[in-house]
């Protein structure tokens, strides 16, 4: 398994542990130079969104991986975490529907949570 997919799996596990909703991974390595994987998840409220972000940061930190950049603040409805070859997006449900990143990255291969965790 490649290093980027291991990172995506780490993010998915952390998001799932905090009961993230509709966790998706989009494999974009063949269509973009931005990253290899785009991870998208929703939380039901601002507190859950922040708990999910904290869980991802902690999981990566334990692996010695620091983010290149994090966009959004504790009160944001969308937080983007750039880990180089993996970008993690955590939304509240309303803003996830509004920004519809799955549509924007539809040329990539969408992977369900079970598929990512099983690889």
Buried (B, 14 or more C-beta within 10 A) or exposed (E): EEEBBEBBBBBBBBBBEBEBBEBBBBBBBEEBEEBBBBBBBBBEEEEBBBBBBEBBBEBBEEEEBEBEEBEBEEEBBBBBBBBBBBBBBBBBBEBBEEBEBBEEBEEBBBBEBEEBBEE
